[in-house]
Amino acid sequence: MDELLEILQDMHPEVDFDASDTLVDDKVLDSFDIVTLISEIYDTFGVAVPAEEIVPANFNSATALYALIQRLEDE
């Protein structure tokens, strides 16, 4: 989780990712951010995020995003 938070903080240092759970809904993360995140997740965790998993619910919070990464690592 620390690695993911570091990636997110590098993208938007002004956001409290520990407390935010509406990152996509509140337009904190835009489509470019999500593409960047998918690339960083692959580079850092070795996990490819399939297109069907690119939904707001998976990117609205650091917790949801980390749960996605863990789920994909287990597959």
Buried (B, 14 or more C-beta within 10 A) or exposed (E): EEEBBEBBBEBBEEBEBEEBEEBBEEEBBEEEBBEBBBEBBEEEBEBEBEEEBBEEEBBBBBBBBBEBBEEBEEE
